[in-house]
């Protein structure tokens, strides 16, 4: 190989690598960061058996969820995103939405104070102090909201604060289509 050809390859190779990196970076920028894939979607909701936040002597489990489609919201008193979504969750609770809570890696007193200050939109709240149930649900952080259909199958997982747009576009069609 002549000296000129070698110089061309030495110049072209880094340019080609840079173009490939720019392509993948551009593709990544176009993705919605709240769309975190969940292996649970399309599968049965994981079993759990947790103390109930309002009365730790009561055990809250999957069998305690009312029939029909429902939502599980993962929250904690230390979660800033939970503050953002809380007023919307309160509106859902007042409207009678089938909303249950999973208080994740939180202190009992802190969680109770949070509810006393902001209100309680949940029908029941399981306490997951050590995060084991969160692992079963594939929780990355709070807030996250799961939509479970009437057959107990996880249909959608929303990462981040839940708002009216996501609820109207994704959750409501499933809830209305499966109501009993």
N, C-alpha and C positions, 0 to 999 in steps of 0.2 A: 504494500500500500504506500502510495507516495505521500510526501509530507503535506501536500495541499489537501488531499482527501482526509488524512488523519485530523487536520485542523478543522475541517468542515464537520466531521463527526463529533469532535470535542465540543464544537459550538452548538450543533443541532441537538445533541442528546439532552443537555440541561434545558433547552427550550421545550423539547417534547415533554419532559417530566413536568415542567412548570405548567404547560397547557393542560395536562391530565389532572394535576392538582387543582387548578383553577376551575375546571369542569366539575369535579366532585365537590368542591367548596360551594360553587354556585347552586348545585342541586340541593345541597344541605340547607342552604339559606332559604330555599323556596318551600321547605317543609314546615308544617305547623308543629311547634315544640310541645303542644299539649296532647298530640296524638302519640302516646306511648303505647306500643302494642302490649296486649295482655293475653297470656296463654289461657286465661279463664273464659274469654269471650267464646260463646257457643258451648260451654261446659256447665255442669251443675255448680251452683253456689257452694263454696266450701262450708263444711259443718263447723260450728263453733259452740262453745259453752262458756259463757263469761258472767262475772258478777254484774248486776245492773247498777248503773251509776247512782240512781236515786235511792236504791235500797240494796246494798251489797249482799244482803241475806238472800236475795232472789237471784236465780240463775236465768240469764237470757240466752236463748239458743235459736237456731234456725227454725225449730218447731214452733216457736212463739210468734213468728211472723204471720200476719193475717194472710188469708188466701188472696190470690190475685197478684198482679205485678207490684213491685215495690223498689225502693231505692235504699242503698246503704251509703251514708256519708261518713267518711273518715275525717276526724277533726281533733284538735287539741287546743288548749288554752294558750300555748306558746306560738301558735301558727298565725302569722300575719295574713296569709291568704284566707284563713277562716273568718277573719274579721270582715274581709271584702265580701264574702258570699253570705254572711249570716243574715242580713236583712232579707235577702231573697229567700233563704231557707225558712225564715219566720213567716213570710207570705205563703209559702207552700204549706207549712204546718197549719196556718189559719184556714187555708182552703181545704184542709183534710187530706192532703197528699200522703201516700203511704211511705213516710220517711222514717228511717231508723238510723241511729248513730253508732259509730264505733269510736270511742274516745281512746286515742292511740298514744301510748308512751307519755302519759300525763299523770300528774298528781291528783288525787281525789279532791282535795281542798281547792286546788286551782281550777279544776273542771267545774266544781259546784259554784265557785265564785263567778266564773265565766257565764254560766247559765243564769245566775241570779242577776247579773248586770245586763245581759243581752236578751234573755228569754230562752225558752226551750221549744224548738220546733219538732222534736222527735217523739215518736210513739214509745220508744224504748231505746236505751243506750247501753251497749256492752262496753265494759272497761277492759282494755288490752294494755295493761301496764308494761309487760315485758315485750310486747310486739309480736308474739307468736302467731296470733290470729291474723295480724297484718301480713306476716310472711305467707300464710296460707292463701290470703287474698291477693298477694303480689303487690302489696302497697310499697310505693317508693317514697312517699311523703304525704303530708297533709297540706291542703285538702284533696281528697279524691272522692268521687261519687260513682257508685256502681248501679246499674239498672238491671234488675232481675225480673224476668217475665213470670207469668202465672204458673209455668211448669217448673220454676226454680232454676232456670238457665240464665246465666249472665249474658246479657245482650249488648252491653256497652259499658265502657269505663272512661270516665272523664277525669283527667288530671288537671288540677288547678281549681280556682274558684268557679262554682257553678253560677250561671247567670241566665237571664230570661231567653237570650238568643239560643243557647245550647239546649235549654229545656224545651223551647218551642220547636226547634228544628230536629232534635234527636229523641229526647225523652218522651215528649207528649205523644208523638205518633205511636210509639210502642205501648205506652200506658193506655191510650184510648183504644188501640187495636186489640188489646188483651184484657180489657176490663170485663168483669163478670157481671 
